[in-house]
Amino acid sequence: MSMDGDSGLRGRVRTKDGWAVQHAVLTVTDMTGNQVERGTADDEGVVRTGPLPTGMYTVIVTAVGYQPTASTAIVPASGRADLGTLVLARQGGTELPPPGIWTIDPAHSTVGAVAQHLGISSVHGHFTEFRGQIKIAEVLKESSVEAAITAASIDTGNKMRDGHLRSADFLDVDRHPEITYRSTGGISPAGPDRWTVHGELTMNALTRPVVLDLTYLGTGPDPWGGVRAAFRATTELQREDFAMNYNQVLQAGISAIGATLRVELDIQAVQGDSLPMG
């Protein structure tokens, strides 16, 4: 593609949340439908064409994983035209952060669980030690999630209860020190900013399919020079699926602990394969 100073068309290709689409392709056709120019976005998402005669053109922007967009551009006598910001929407109408590895920051994330207690209230707990990564692929269905939780780090605010949860009646942390999750079927859109993650959870040496309902909350800079993405995810587990069958039945026939655990994840992930200081 020829270049001549500032002549031709220039534009910035972005996602809905402002990220550069580095692999976008801009194709220019004249009003008869003939291709006259073609350009590829640079690392900043900026795309340029060579010089064009004065006239009206059709501009088509495409990128893998995004819905194509088309618009009309008029090149004036100066030979230059700024297309401004060209926004591409993800296929399926949902967004995720830019492709690459995102490392979960446990200091600014929460892995929690809620169990019904006595049939009238809930007991809330969380794990204080965990790690993981989210890999966003160019083809979104090929994205993946992996995480590991230190089982003994369970904290419900009651030492006696926490000790019982670490025992063989529940997590059996001496024999099974880690709880792991890995996606197996990629990530699929489930609505605006919502995703379904199909994966496997291993706990108490038992592996079961677990589906996460994931919401993407957006991205932004952090004070340490990095970029963070925020997610919220939920799922429900049946205790008996993981051999946590202990229970105490009260006189009224009510179980002390409910059979279902609701898992609630609030995650901050840092762009890259390591965490910054702070």
N, C-alpha and C positions, 0 to 999 in steps of 0.2 A: 504494500500500500504506500503510495507516494505521500510525502508531507511537504508543506510549503508554509513555514511559519505558523501563523494563527489561522490560515485559510481552512475552510471546510467546517464540518460540524463537530461540536464538542459537547459532551454530557457526562453526568455522574450517575452511575447505576448503583442503587441502594435497595436494601430490603426495607420492609415497613418500619422496622425499628432502627434504621439508619446505618446498618452495616454495609460495607462495600461488597459488591458481588464481583469478585476478581476474575471469574471465568466467563463473564457475560460477553455475548457477541452482538454487535450492532450491524445490521444490514440495511443499506440504503438502496431504494429502487426509484426510478423515475415514474412519471404518471402513466407510462405504458406498461409498467410492471417489470422492466428490465433492471437487473442489479447493476449499480454503478459504483458502489463503494462498500467496503466491509472492514470492520475494526474490532479488536478484542480489548476488553478493559484491562488496565494495568493493576498493580497491587493496591492502588487507592480507589479502584472502581471507576477510574476516569477513562473514557473512550473517545477517540478522535478519528476523523476521516481525513483523506486528502482533499485537495481543492475541488470545488464543484461549481459548475456554471450557475448563474442566477436562475432561480426557478423554484418550483414546488416539488417536494419529494415525500416519499413514505419511508418512515424509519421504523424498523422492527428490531426489538431487543429480545434475545433469547438466552437462557442459561439452564443447565441441567438441574432439575428439581424445582424449577419455577415456571409459573404460567407466563407465556410470551405476551408482550404488549406491543401495540403499534400506534403510531401517531404521525401527524403531518408536520413537516418542517419546510420553512421558506428560506431560501438562501438569497440575501439581498445583493445589491451591486458590489458591496465590500467583499463578498465571497466568504463571509464568516457568519456563523449562527450558533448561539448557545442554546442547547436543548434543555438546560437546567438539570434538575434531578429526575431521573427516570426510575420509578419505583416498581420493583418486581415482587409479586406475591408468591409465596410458596404454593406448590400444587396441593390442593385440598383445602386451601384457605387458612392454613395454620402456620405459625412461625416457630423456629427454634434458633438458638445461637448459631454463629458461623461454624462451619465444619472444623474439626480438630478435636484435641483432647482437652477436657475440662476436669480439673482435680477437685474433689470434694474437700471443703475446708471444715474439719470437725469443730474448730473453735467458734465458728459462726453458723453452725447447723445443729439440728435437733433430730434425733431418732427416738420417737416416743411410741408407747403402746398404752391402750386403755382397756381395762377389763371391768365387766359388771361385777358389783359386789353386793351380796345379799338381796339382789333383785331390785334395789332401790337407789343405788348410787354407783359411782365409778371410782376405780383406783387408777391413777395415772403414774406411769413410770417412764424412764428414758435410759438410754445407754450413753455413757460418757466417753467411750473409746470406740472409734470406727474409722474406716478409711474407704476410699473408692474413687473411681473415675467414670466419667461419661464421655463416650466417643461419638461425636456428631459426624456422620458420613455425608459425602456429597449426595448420595442417594439415601434419603432419610430412612428408608426401611432397613438399611444395613447398619444403622446406628446401634450402639450397644451400651450396656451399663454393667459394671462390676463393683461389688462392695463387700466388705468384711467387717463384722462387729465382734468385739471382745465380749463374750457372754457374761463374764464375771463383773462387767462394768454396769450391770443393771442397778438403777437407783430409783426407789419409790418413796424415799424420805423416811423409811422405817427400817432400822438395821435388822430387826428380827425377821421381818417379812422378806427383806432382800436376801438374808441368809437362806431362808426356805426356798426362795426362787432359784438360788444357785445350786440347790441340792438335786439329788437324783429324782425327786418328785416332779421337777420342772426342767430347768435348763441343763442340769448335770454337767456343770462347767469343768469339773476335774477331768472328765472323759472327753468332753466336746467343747473345747475352749473357744471356738469361733463359730459364728453364724454367718453364712455366706449367701450372697445373692448374685446371680448372673443372668442377663437377658439371653433368651434363646430364639426369639422370633422377631427381633428388631423392634422398632418403634413405629406405630401406625397412628394417623390422626383420628381423633374422636370428637372434634368440634373446635371452635375458635380457641386457640392457645391451649388446647387439651390433647393429650396423647395417651395411648394405651401401650404399656410395656409388658410383653410376655416374657416370663423368665422362670427360674427355678430357685427356690429357697431351700438351703440345707441347714437343718437344726436338729440337734440330738441324733446326728448321723442319718437322718431321714431327709430325703429330697422330694419336694412336692412342687407342682406347678403353681406359680403365684403371679397374678396380674396386678400391675400397679396402675392406678388412675393418676396420671401425671399432668400437672398444670405448669406451664412456663410463665414466669412472672416478669421476665425482662432482664436486661443487662445494664451495667454501668461501671464507671471507673471506681477503684478503691484508693485509699490514702497511700498505698505502697507501690503505686505505679502499675498495678495490674488491672485486669478487667474481670468482673464477676457476673455470673448468671445466677438467677434465683429460680428455684423450683419448689413446688409443693406436691406431695404424692400421698396417696392413701390406699390401703387394702385391708381386707379382713382375713384372719386366719382362724381355723378351727383347732383348738388345743389338741384334740385327740389325733389329728393328722400327724402330729410331731411327738406322740407318745407322752404327752403331758396330761395324764389321766387323773391325777390326784384331785380329790374334791372332798368336801365336807357337807353333808346334807343335814339341814336343820330340821327341827321337829315338824315344821309346817310343810316340809317337802321342798323347800327352796334351797338351791345350791349356793354355797358361800361364794363361789367364784363362777362367773359365767363361762360358757363353753366357747365363746367367740372373743377373739382379741382384735381390736381395731388398731392398726398401725398407722401412725401419722408422721410424715417426714417433711421437715422444712430444711431445704438444702441450699447452701451457697457453694458454687463451684468456681474455681479460678481458672482462667484460660491458660493452658499449658500443662506440662506434666509434673510440675512441682509447685509448692506453696511458697508465697513470699513471707518475709518476716512480718509479724504483727498479728 
